Amino acid sequence: MTRITHPYVRDAKGAVLRPATWAEALDKAALGLRTVRDTHGGRAFGLFSCSKSTNEMNFAAQKFARVVMGSNNIDSCNRT
């Protein structure tokens, strides 16, 4: 098995993956998240974080979900 060393993107639905720059891949990811939020609202987005992450990372993740995505759909395995 070969390790992936750079990001891949699709230009259209069902299109073949092609190599891309990190900037292009992040832009496409941001556009996808923005489209979901703007089309369906914050309730269409959910975030799951892990108890093995630091408190700071879990805080940043919940801040992203609440402030950027407008979602309260946040869960983690911290309660177990």
CNS distance restraints for C-alpha pairs under 8 A (distance, minus, plus):
assign (resid   6 and name CA) (resid  19 and name CA) 6.87 0.50 0.50
assign (resid   6 and name CA) (resid  20 and name CA) 7.16 0.50 0.50
assign (resid   6 and name CA) (resid  21 and name CA) 7.30 0.50 0.50
assign (resid   6 and name CA) (resid  22 and name CA) 7.41 0.50 0.50
assign (resid   7 and name CA) (resid  19 and name CA) 6.02 0.50 0.50
assign (resid   7 and name CA) (resid  20 and name CA) 5.62 0.50 0.50
assign (resid   7 and name CA) (resid  21 and name CA) 6.61 0.50 0.50
assign (resid   7 and name CA) (resid  22 and name CA) 6.31 0.50 0.50
assign (resid   7 and name CA) (resid  25 and name CA) 6.41 0.50 0.50
assign (resid   8 and name CA) (resid  17 and name CA) 5.75 0.50 0.50
assign (resid   8 and name CA) (resid  18 and name CA) 5.20 0.50 0.50
assign (resid   8 and name CA) (resid  19 and name CA) 4.46 0.50 0.50
assign (resid   8 and name CA) (resid  20 and name CA) 5.32 0.50 0.50
assign (resid   8 and name CA) (resid  25 and name CA) 7.02 0.50 0.50
assign (resid   9 and name CA) (resid  17 and name CA) 5.33 0.50 0.50
assign (resid   9 and name CA) (resid  18 and name CA) 5.58 0.50 0.50
assign (resid   9 and name CA) (resid  19 and name CA) 6.55 0.50 0.50
assign (resid   9 and name CA) (resid  20 and name CA) 6.28 0.50 0.50
assign (resid   9 and name CA) (resid  25 and name CA) 6.33 0.50 0.50
assign (resid   9 and name CA) (resid  28 and name CA) 7.86 0.50 0.50
assign (resid  10 and name CA) (resid  14 and name CA) 7.60 0.50 0.50
assign (resid  10 and name CA) (resid  15 and name CA) 5.68 0.50 0.50
assign (resid  10 and name CA) (resid  16 and name CA) 6.13 0.50 0.50
assign (resid  10 and name CA) (resid  17 and name CA) 4.88 0.50 0.50
assign (resid  10 and name CA) (resid  18 and name CA) 6.45 0.50 0.50
assign (resid  11 and name CA) (resid  15 and name CA) 6.28 0.50 0.50
assign (resid  11 and name CA) (resid  16 and name CA) 7.92 0.50 0.50
assign (resid  11 and name CA) (resid  17 and name CA) 7.80 0.50 0.50
assign (resid  20 and name CA) (resid  24 and name CA) 6.24 0.50 0.50
assign (resid  20 and name CA) (resid  25 and name CA) 6.35 0.50 0.50
assign (resid  21 and name CA) (resid  25 and name CA) 6.25 0.50 0.50
assign (resid  22 and name CA) (resid  26 and name CA) 6.06 0.50 0.50
assign (resid  23 and name CA) (resid  27 and name CA) 6.10 0.50 0.50
assign (resid  24 and name CA) (resid  28 and name CA) 6.23 0.50 0.50
assign (resid  25 and name CA) (resid  29 and name CA) 6.23 0.50 0.50
assign (resid  26 and name CA) (resid  30 and name CA) 6.06 0.50 0.50
assign (resid  27 and name CA) (resid  31 and name CA) 6.08 0.50 0.50
assign (resid  28 and name CA) (resid  32 and name CA) 6.17 0.50 0.50
assign (resid  29 and name CA) (resid  33 and name CA) 6.33 0.50 0.50
assign (resid  30 and name CA) (resid  34 and name CA) 6.04 0.50 0.50
assign (resid  31 and name CA) (resid  35 and name CA) 5.96 0.50 0.50
assign (resid  32 and name CA) (resid  36 and name CA) 6.34 0.50 0.50
assign (resid  33 and name CA) (resid  37 and name CA) 6.26 0.50 0.50
assign (resid  33 and name CA) (resid  69 and name CA) 7.95 0.50 0.50
assign (resid  34 and name CA) (resid  38 and name CA) 5.96 0.50 0.50
assign (resid  34 and name CA) (resid  69 and name CA) 7.82 0.50 0.50
assign (resid  35 and name CA) (resid  39 and name CA) 5.81 0.50 0.50
assign (resid  36 and name CA) (resid  40 and name CA) 5.69 0.50 0.50
assign (resid  36 and name CA) (resid  41 and name CA) 6.99 0.50 0.50
assign (resid  36 and name CA) (resid  44 and name CA) 6.92 0.50 0.50
assign (resid  36 and name CA) (resid  45 and name CA) 7.53 0.50 0.50
assign (resid  37 and name CA) (resid  41 and name CA) 4.54 0.50 0.50
assign (resid  37 and name CA) (resid  42 and name CA) 5.38 0.50 0.50
assign (resid  37 and name CA) (resid  44 and name CA) 6.88 0.50 0.50
assign (resid  37 and name CA) (resid  45 and name CA) 7.14 0.50 0.50
assign (resid  37 and name CA) (resid  69 and name CA) 6.24 0.50 0.50
assign (resid  37 and name CA) (resid  70 and name CA) 7.79 0.50 0.50
assign (resid  40 and name CA) (resid  44 and name CA) 5.86 0.50 0.50
assign (resid  41 and name CA) (resid  45 and name CA) 7.86 0.50 0.50
assign (resid  41 and name CA) (resid  70 and name CA) 7.47 0.50 0.50
assign (resid  42 and name CA) (resid  69 and name CA) 5.57 0.50 0.50
assign (resid  42 and name CA) (resid  70 and name CA) 4.61 0.50 0.50
assign (resid  42 and name CA) (resid  71 and name CA) 4.39 0.50 0.50
assign (resid  42 and name CA) (resid  72 and name CA) 7.74 0.50 0.50
assign (resid  43 and name CA) (resid  70 and name CA) 7.71 0.50 0.50
assign (resid  43 and name CA) (resid  71 and name CA) 5.62 0.50 0.50
assign (resid  43 and name CA) (resid  72 and name CA) 7.42 0.50 0.50
assign (resid  43 and name CA) (resid  73 and name CA) 6.88 0.50 0.50
assign (resid  44 and name CA) (resid  71 and name CA) 7.92 0.50 0.50
assign (resid  45 and name CA) (resid  65 and name CA) 7.89 0.50 0.50
assign (resid  45 and name CA) (resid  69 and name CA) 7.14 0.50 0.50
assign (resid  45 and name CA) (resid  71 and name CA) 6.35 0.50 0.50
assign (resid  45 and name CA) (resid  73 and name CA) 6.85 0.50 0.50
assign (resid  46 and name CA) (resid  65 and name CA) 7.46 0.50 0.50
assign (resid  46 and name CA) (resid  71 and name CA) 6.97 0.50 0.50
assign (resid  46 and name CA) (resid  72 and name CA) 7.72 0.50 0.50
assign (resid  46 and name CA) (resid  73 and name CA) 4.72 0.50 0.50
assign (resid  46 and name CA) (resid  74 and name CA) 5.89 0.50 0.50
assign (resid  47 and name CA) (resid  61 and name CA) 7.75 0.50 0.50
assign (resid  47 and name CA) (resid  62 and name CA) 7.76 0.50 0.50
assign (resid  47 and name CA) (resid  65 and name CA) 6.72 0.50 0.50
assign (resid  47 and name CA) (resid  73 and name CA) 6.31 0.50 0.50
assign (resid  47 and name CA) (resid  74 and name CA) 4.89 0.50 0.50
assign (resid  47 and name CA) (resid  75 and name CA) 6.37 0.50 0.50
assign (resid  48 and name CA) (resid  74 and name CA) 5.86 0.50 0.50
assign (resid  48 and name CA) (resid  75 and name CA) 4.82 0.50 0.50
assign (resid  48 and name CA) (resid  76 and name CA) 5.29 0.50 0.50
assign (resid  49 and name CA) (resid  53 and name CA) 7.54 0.50 0.50
assign (resid  49 and name CA) (resid  58 and name CA) 6.35 0.50 0.50
assign (resid  49 and name CA) (resid  61 and name CA) 7.29 0.50 0.50
assign (resid  49 and name CA) (resid  74 and name CA) 7.83 0.50 0.50
assign (resid  49 and name CA) (resid  75 and name CA) 6.41 0.50 0.50
assign (resid  49 and name CA) (resid  76 and name CA) 4.70 0.50 0.50
assign (resid  49 and name CA) (resid  77 and name CA) 7.18 0.50 0.50
assign (resid  50 and name CA) (resid  58 and name CA) 7.55 0.50 0.50
assign (resid  50 and name CA) (resid  76 and name CA) 5.44 0.50 0.50
assign (resid  50 and name CA) (resid  77 and name CA) 5.70 0.50 0.50
assign (resid  50 and name CA) (resid  78 and name CA) 6.91 0.50 0.50
assign (resid  51 and name CA) (resid  76 and name CA) 6.64 0.50 0.50
assign (resid  51 and name CA) (resid  77 and name CA) 5.58 0.50 0.50
assign (resid  51 and name CA) (resid  78 and name CA) 4.75 0.50 0.50
assign (resid  53 and name CA) (resid  57 and name CA) 6.09 0.50 0.50
assign (resid  53 and name CA) (resid  58 and name CA) 6.48 0.50 0.50
assign (resid  54 and name CA) (resid  58 and name CA) 6.32 0.50 0.50
assign (resid  55 and name CA) (resid  59 and name CA) 6.00 0.50 0.50
assign (resid  56 and name CA) (resid  60 and name CA) 6.16 0.50 0.50
assign (resid  57 and name CA) (resid  61 and name CA) 6.13 0.50 0.50
assign (resid  58 and name CA) (resid  62 and name CA) 6.22 0.50 0.50
assign (resid  59 and name CA) (resid  63 and name CA) 6.10 0.50 0.50
assign (resid  60 and name CA) (resid  64 and name CA) 6.12 0.50 0.50
assign (resid  61 and name CA) (resid  65 and name CA) 6.32 0.50 0.50
assign (resid  62 and name CA) (resid  66 and name CA) 6.08 0.50 0.50
assign (resid  62 and name CA) (resid  74 and name CA) 6.65 0.50 0.50
assign (resid  63 and name CA) (resid  67 and name CA) 5.64 0.50 0.50
assign (resid  63 and name CA) (resid  68 and name CA) 7.49 0.50 0.50
assign (resid  64 and name CA) (resid  68 and name CA) 5.09 0.50 0.50
assign (resid  64 and name CA) (resid  69 and name CA) 6.55 0.50 0.50
assign (resid  65 and name CA) (resid  69 and name CA) 4.98 0.50 0.50
assign (resid  65 and name CA) (resid  70 and name CA) 6.23 0.50 0.50
assign (resid  65 and name CA) (resid  71 and name CA) 5.39 0.50 0.50
assign (resid  65 and name CA) (resid  72 and name CA) 6.92 0.50 0.50
assign (resid  65 and name CA) (resid  73 and name CA) 7.64 0.50 0.50
assign (resid  65 and name CA) (resid  74 and name CA) 7.19 0.50 0.50
assign (resid  66 and name CA) (resid  70 and name CA) 4.71 0.50 0.50
assign (resid  66 and name CA) (resid  71 and name CA) 4.88 0.50 0.50
assign (resid  66 and name CA) (resid  72 and name CA) 5.87 0.50 0.50
assign (resid  67 and name CA) (resid  71 and name CA) 7.70 0.50 0.50
